[in-house]
Amino acid sequence: MFKEFKEFAFKGNVLDLAIGVIIGAAFGKIVTALVDSILMPLIAAIFKQPKVDGLQFMVGETPIVYGLFVQAVIDFILVALVLFLVVKGINSTRRKQEAEAPTAPPPSEEVLLLREIRDSLQK
């Protein structure tokens, strides 16, 4: 059972997935820090609020706080944009590799002659 688990855990796909998850989590922290530390204070300043948490509007006497929602949307958009660019780059690289893939060389004179003989024998 341990041997089977070891084979499963150390397959290339599982390791690649684990590395992707770890890098994705680290990238998420970077994006969150960018949004929390730079973008949201700028947005709060535009609305003349000390913090994004203070962005709200009133419906009757009920405050609707939308600052944290805006922050989450900006986080999502930045992560989605970077993932789109990564996937686009990977697809572009794959297309180039497929285009550069060697094509089969034309058959030699001997092969053409042998085919001709084969075809005439079949008739």
C-alpha positions as CSV (number, residue, x, y, z in Angstrom):
1,M,0.0,0.0,0.0
2,F,2.9,2.4,0.8
3,K,4.5,1.6,-2.5
4,E,1.3,2.4,-4.4
5,F,0.9,5.7,-2.5
6,K,4.5,6.6,-3.2
7,E,4.0,5.9,-6.9
8,F,0.8,8.1,-6.9
9,A,2.3,10.9,-4.8
10,F,5.5,11.3,-6.8
11,K,4.0,11.1,-10.3
12,G,4.9,14.2,-12.4
13,N,1.3,15.4,-12.6
14,V,0.7,15.3,-8.8
15,L,4.0,17.2,-8.1
16,D,3.2,19.8,-10.8
17,L,-0.3,20.3,-9.3
18,A,1.2,20.7,-5.8
19,I,3.7,23.2,-7.0
20,G,1.0,25.1,-8.9
21,V,-1.1,25.3,-5.8
22,I,1.8,26.6,-3.6
23,I,2.7,29.2,-6.2
24,G,-0.9,30.2,-6.7
25,A,-1.3,30.7,-2.9
26,A,1.8,32.8,-2.8
27,F,0.7,34.8,-5.8
28,G,-2.7,35.4,-4.1
29,K,-0.9,36.9,-1.1
30,I,1.0,39.2,-3.4
31,V,-2.2,40.4,-5.1
32,T,-3.9,40.8,-1.8
33,A,-1.0,42.9,-0.5
34,L,-1.0,45.0,-3.6
35,V,-4.8,45.6,-3.4
36,D,-4.8,46.2,0.4
37,S,-1.7,48.4,0.6
38,I,-1.8,50.4,-2.6
39,L,-5.0,50.2,-4.6
40,M,-7.6,50.4,-1.9
41,P,-6.0,53.4,-0.1
42,L,-6.1,55.2,-3.4
43,I,-9.8,54.3,-3.9
44,A,-10.5,55.4,-0.3
45,A,-8.7,58.7,-1.0
46,I,-10.8,59.3,-4.1
47,F,-14.0,58.8,-2.1
48,K,-12.5,60.9,0.8
49,Q,-12.7,58.1,3.3
50,P,-9.9,57.0,5.7
51,K,-10.4,53.3,4.9
52,V,-12.3,51.3,2.3
53,D,-14.3,49.8,5.1
54,G,-16.0,53.1,5.3
55,L,-17.3,53.1,1.8
56,Q,-21.1,52.8,2.1
57,F,-24.4,54.2,1.1
58,M,-27.7,54.3,2.9
59,V,-30.9,52.6,2.0
60,G,-33.4,54.1,4.4
61,E,-31.6,53.9,7.7
62,T,-29.6,50.8,6.8
63,P,-26.0,51.3,5.7
64,I,-24.9,49.2,2.7
65,V,-21.1,48.7,3.1
66,Y,-19.6,48.0,-0.3
67,G,-15.9,48.7,0.2
68,L,-14.9,45.2,1.0
69,F,-16.8,43.9,-1.9
70,V,-15.0,46.3,-4.2
71,Q,-11.7,45.0,-2.8
72,A,-12.6,41.4,-3.4
73,V,-13.7,42.2,-7.0
74,I,-10.3,43.9,-7.6
75,D,-8.5,40.9,-6.2
76,F,-10.4,38.6,-8.5
77,I,-9.9,40.7,-11.6
78,L,-6.1,41.0,-11.0
79,V,-5.8,37.2,-10.4
80,A,-8.0,36.4,-13.4
81,L,-6.0,38.8,-15.6
82,V,-2.7,37.3,-14.7
83,L,-4.0,33.7,-15.2
84,F,-5.3,34.8,-18.6
85,L,-2.0,36.2,-19.6
86,V,-0.2,33.0,-18.4
87,V,-2.5,30.7,-20.3
88,K,-2.3,32.9,-23.4
89,G,1.5,32.7,-23.2
90,I,1.5,28.9,-22.8
91,N,-0.9,28.5,-25.7
92,S,1.2,30.8,-27.9
93,T,4.3,28.8,-27.1
94,R,2.5,25.5,-27.9
95,R,1.3,26.9,-31.2
96,K,4.9,27.9,-32.1
97,Q,6.2,24.5,-31.2
98,E,3.5,22.8,-33.2
99,A,4.3,25.1,-36.2
100,E,8.0,24.3,-35.9
101,A,7.4,20.6,-35.6
102,P,9.4,18.9,-38.4
103,T,7.3,17.6,-41.2
104,A,7.9,14.3,-42.9
105,P,10.6,14.6,-45.6
106,P,9.5,13.8,-49.1
107,P,9.9,10.2,-50.0
108,S,13.3,9.3,-51.6
109,E,13.7,8.2,-55.3
110,E,14.0,4.6,-54.1
111,V,10.7,4.7,-52.2
112,L,8.9,6.3,-55.2
113,L,10.3,3.6,-57.5
114,L,9.3,0.8,-55.1
115,R,5.8,2.3,-54.8
116,E,5.5,2.4,-58.6
117,I,6.6,-1.2,-58.8
118,R,4.1,-2.2,-56.1
119,D,1.3,-0.4,-57.9
120,S,2.0,-2.0,-61.2
121,L,2.2,-5.5,-59.6
122,Q,-1.2,-4.9,-58.0
123,K,-2.7,-4.2,-61.4
